[in-house]
Amino acid sequence: MNVVVCIKQVPDTETKIQLSGDTLNPQGIKWIMNPYDEIAVEEALKFKAAKPAAIVTVMSLGPKARVSESLRTALAMGADEAIVIDAPEFTDNNTAAKGLAGAIKTLGATTIVYTGKLAIDDNASAVTQMLAEYLGFPHATGASKAEYSDSAVTVEREIEGGSREVIELKLPAVVGANKGLNTPRYASLPGIMKAKKKTIKELSLESVGVTSADTKLKYSGYQLPAERPQVKIISGDAGAQAAQLVKLLREEARII
């Protein structure tokens, strides 16, 4: 019984991002497992606790030397196996989804796939849905509650207006985890030591069926937003302020 968790490594929210030209400066960036993906790992481990025959495999797509750190964190939490799909630093969502789907298919029959509802670096919330499409599995994202039977998972998710939606998915399925689904455990010291000794299986994009034609979004570089002009304080009585404001809007801002 294969249970898969797809994780992404992202910059820590407290990291101050700096640019080197039009690319990210890697110096000083602290990389962590995407917080929503930690919830996905914990849910997979809970599933395994209820069904001991399950094998939990975590996988990630990206530069193998870097993303392997997050995979070892998941192994230290209790995952059984790990796979890294080596890919360039910038990979669009379609390429990531197709690569992960290709890697999942190499495992054979899979019961359930977990992801985080989104990655906190780009907030795209797209890979879960694309992954489900490539696998041909039903899916639900933003799951804050999940109940399991032998053939289905019932997911509760938040929708607009504070309401909740309940969806029953026939297994195999893809579930995107949200806050409230569980509380991720900390990796224990024995778990960390065991994770260091485990082998992470390495795959290439080509071996999982990804080609250059699958990249739909081309990298064009990063740039900082333009600096905002200094704020001007208008003094005087209401009439003088209004006259000065109109003058500035007409002569400087040129919007009237």
C-alpha positions as CSV (number, residue, x, y, z in Angstrom):
1,M,0.0,0.0,0.0
2,N,1.8,3.1,-1.3
3,V,1.2,6.5,0.4
4,V,3.0,9.4,-1.3
5,V,3.7,12.9,0.0
6,C,4.9,15.6,-2.4
7,I,6.9,18.3,-0.7
8,K,8.6,21.5,-1.7
9,Q,11.6,23.3,-0.2
10,V,11.0,27.0,0.2
11,P,12.8,30.0,1.8
12,D,12.1,30.6,5.5
13,T,9.6,33.4,5.9
14,E,12.2,35.3,8.1
15,T,14.8,35.1,5.4
16,K,15.7,38.5,3.8
17,I,15.8,37.8,0.1
18,Q,18.4,39.7,-1.9
19,L,19.0,39.8,-5.7
20,S,22.2,39.4,-7.6
21,G,21.4,41.0,-10.9
22,D,18.1,39.5,-11.9
23,T,18.5,36.2,-10.0
24,L,18.1,35.3,-6.3
25,N,21.3,35.6,-4.3
26,P,21.5,32.2,-2.5
27,Q,23.7,33.6,0.2
28,G,21.9,33.8,3.5
29,I,18.8,32.0,2.4
30,K,17.5,29.5,5.0
31,W,15.6,26.7,3.2
32,I,12.8,24.8,4.9
33,M,10.1,22.3,4.1
34,N,7.0,24.2,3.0
35,P,4.8,24.4,6.2
36,Y,1.7,23.1,4.5
37,D,3.7,20.1,3.3
38,E,4.7,19.4,6.9
39,I,1.0,18.9,7.6
40,A,0.8,16.6,4.5
41,V,3.7,14.5,5.9
42,E,2.0,14.2,9.3
43,E,-1.3,13.1,7.7
44,A,0.5,10.4,5.8
45,L,2.1,9.2,9.0
46,K,-1.3,9.2,10.7
47,F,-2.7,7.1,7.8
48,K,0.2,4.7,8.2
49,A,-0.5,4.4,12.0
50,A,-4.0,3.2,11.2
51,K,-2.8,1.0,8.3
52,P,0.6,-0.4,9.3
53,A,1.1,-2.1,5.9
54,A,1.3,1.3,4.2
55,I,4.7,2.5,3.0
56,V,5.1,6.3,3.1
57,T,7.3,7.8,0.4
58,V,8.2,11.4,0.3
59,M,9.3,13.0,-2.9
60,S,10.5,16.4,-4.1
61,L,11.4,18.0,-7.4
62,G,14.3,20.5,-7.6
63,P,18.1,20.8,-7.3
64,K,18.9,17.5,-5.6
65,A,21.8,18.9,-3.4
66,R,19.4,21.3,-1.8
67,V,16.0,19.7,-1.7
68,S,17.4,16.5,-0.2
69,E,17.6,18.3,3.1
70,S,13.9,18.6,3.4
71,L,13.4,15.0,2.3
72,R,15.7,14.0,5.2
73,T,13.5,16.1,7.6
74,A,10.5,14.1,6.4
75,L,12.4,10.8,6.9
76,A,13.3,11.9,10.4
77,M,9.6,12.6,11.1
78,G,8.9,8.9,10.2
79,A,8.6,8.5,6.4
80,D,9.9,5.2,5.0
81,E,11.4,6.2,1.7
82,A,12.4,9.3,-0.2
83,I,12.8,10.2,-3.9
84,V,14.3,13.4,-5.4
85,I,13.7,14.4,-9.0
86,D,16.7,16.5,-10.0
87,A,15.5,19.7,-11.7
88,P,16.8,23.2,-12.3
89,E,16.3,25.9,-9.7
90,F,13.4,27.4,-11.6
91,T,10.8,24.9,-12.6
92,D,7.2,25.9,-13.5
93,N,4.1,24.3,-12.0
94,N,3.3,22.1,-15.0
95,T,6.7,20.6,-15.2
96,A,6.7,20.0,-11.4
97,A,3.3,18.3,-11.5
98,K,4.2,16.1,-14.5
99,G,7.5,15.2,-13.0
100,L,6.0,14.2,-9.7
101,A,3.2,12.2,-11.4
102,G,5.8,10.4,-13.4
103,A,7.8,9.5,-10.3
104,I,4.6,8.3,-8.5
105,K,3.8,6.0,-11.4
106,T,7.1,4.3,-10.9
107,L,6.0,3.1,-7.5
108,G,3.1,1.1,-8.9
109,A,-0.4,1.1,-7.4
110,T,-0.8,4.1,-5.0
111,T,-3.6,4.4,-2.4
112,I,-3.4,8.2,-1.6
113,V,-1.2,11.2,-2.5
114,Y,-0.8,14.1,-0.1
115,T,0.4,17.6,-0.9
116,G,0.3,21.0,0.9
117,K,-2.6,23.2,-0.4
118,L,0.1,25.7,-1.7
119,A,3.7,26.6,-1.4
120,I,4.4,29.8,0.6
121,D,7.1,31.0,-1.9
122,D,4.8,31.6,-4.9
123,N,1.3,31.0,-3.4
124,A,0.2,29.5,-6.8
125,S,-1.9,26.6,-5.4
126,A,-1.7,24.9,-8.7
127,V,0.5,21.8,-8.5
128,T,-2.0,19.7,-6.5
129,Q,-4.7,20.0,-9.1
130,M,-2.3,19.5,-12.0
131,L,-0.8,16.4,-10.3
132,A,-4.3,14.9,-9.9
133,E,-5.0,15.5,-13.6
134,Y,-1.8,13.8,-14.7
135,L,-2.5,10.8,-12.4
136,G,-6.2,10.6,-13.3
137,F,-7.1,10.8,-9.6
138,P,-10.0,12.7,-7.9
139,H,-8.7,15.5,-5.7
140,A,-9.6,18.0,-3.0
141,T,-7.4,20.8,-1.7
142,G,-7.5,23.0,1.4
143,A,-8.5,19.9,3.5
144,S,-8.9,20.8,7.2
145,K,-10.4,17.4,8.1
146,A,-10.2,13.9,6.6
147,E,-11.9,10.6,7.5
148,Y,-11.0,7.3,5.8
149,S,-12.7,4.1,4.9
150,D,-11.3,1.2,3.0
151,S,-12.2,2.6,-0.4
152,A,-12.7,6.4,0.1
153,V,-11.6,9.5,2.0
154,T,-14.1,12.1,3.1
155,V,-12.6,15.6,3.1
156,E,-13.9,18.7,4.8
157,R,-12.6,22.0,3.4
158,E,-13.2,25.7,3.9
159,I,-14.8,27.7,1.1
160,E,-15.8,31.3,0.7
161,G,-18.0,33.0,3.3
162,G,-16.7,30.9,6.1
163,S,-18.7,27.9,5.0
164,R,-17.4,24.3,4.8
165,E,-17.7,21.8,2.0
166,V,-17.6,18.0,2.5
167,I,-16.4,15.9,-0.4
168,E,-16.1,12.1,-0.6
169,L,-13.3,10.9,-2.9
170,K,-12.8,7.4,-4.1
171,L,-9.3,6.1,-3.6
172,P,-6.8,6.5,-5.0
173,A,-7.0,10.3,-4.6
174,V,-5.0,13.4,-4.1
175,V,-5.5,15.5,-1.0
176,G,-4.0,19.0,-0.4
177,A,-3.5,19.7,3.3
178,N,-4.5,22.9,5.1
179,K,-4.0,24.2,8.6
180,G,-6.2,22.5,11.1
181,L,-5.9,19.0,9.5
182,N,-3.3,18.1,12.2
183,T,-0.3,19.3,14.1
184,P,3.0,18.2,12.6
185,R,5.3,16.3,14.9
186,Y,8.9,17.3,15.5
187,A,11.6,15.0,14.3
188,S,13.1,13.1,17.1
189,L,16.9,12.8,17.6
190,P,16.8,9.0,16.9
191,G,14.7,9.8,13.8
192,I,17.3,12.4,12.6
193,M,20.2,9.9,13.1
194,K,18.3,7.2,11.2
195,A,17.4,9.6,8.4
196,K,21.1,10.5,7.8
197,K,21.8,6.8,7.0
198,K,18.9,6.3,4.6
199,T,19.4,6.4,0.8
200,I,17.4,8.9,-1.2
201,K,16.5,7.6,-4.6
202,E,17.5,10.0,-7.4
203,L,15.5,10.4,-10.7
204,S,16.0,12.7,-13.6
205,L,13.3,14.7,-15.4
206,E,13.8,12.6,-18.5
207,S,13.3,9.3,-16.6
208,V,9.9,10.4,-15.4
209,G,8.7,11.5,-18.9
210,V,9.4,15.3,-18.7
211,T,10.7,17.2,-21.7
212,S,11.5,20.8,-22.4
213,A,8.1,21.1,-24.2
214,D,6.4,20.6,-20.8
215,T,7.7,24.0,-19.5
216,K,4.9,26.5,-20.1
217,L,6.2,29.4,-18.1
218,K,9.7,30.7,-19.0
219,Y,12.0,32.3,-16.4
220,S,12.5,36.0,-17.1
221,G,14.3,37.0,-13.9
222,Y,13.4,38.8,-10.7
223,Q,13.3,42.5,-10.0
224,L,12.5,44.6,-6.9
225,P,9.5,46.8,-7.0
226,A,10.1,50.5,-7.8
227,E,10.8,52.7,-4.8
228,R,7.8,54.8,-3.8
229,P,8.1,58.6,-3.9
230,Q,8.3,60.4,-0.5
231,V,5.0,61.3,1.1
232,K,4.1,65.0,1.0
233,I,2.4,66.6,4.0
234,I,0.0,69.5,3.0
235,S,-0.4,72.1,5.8
236,G,-2.8,75.0,6.2
237,D,-6.6,75.2,6.6
238,A,-9.0,73.0,4.7
239,G,-9.3,75.4,1.8
240,A,-5.6,75.8,1.3
241,Q,-5.0,72.1,1.6
242,A,-7.6,71.4,-1.1
243,A,-6.2,73.9,-3.4
244,Q,-2.6,72.6,-2.9
245,L,-3.8,69.0,-3.4
246,V,-5.5,69.9,-6.7
247,K,-2.4,71.7,-7.9
248,L,-0.2,68.7,-7.0
249,L,-2.5,66.2,-8.7
250,R,-2.6,68.3,-11.8
251,E,1.1,69.4,-12.1
252,E,3.1,66.6,-10.5
253,A,0.9,63.5,-10.5
254,R,-0.7,64.5,-13.8
255,I,-3.8,62.5,-13.0
256,I,-6.4,65.3,-13.4
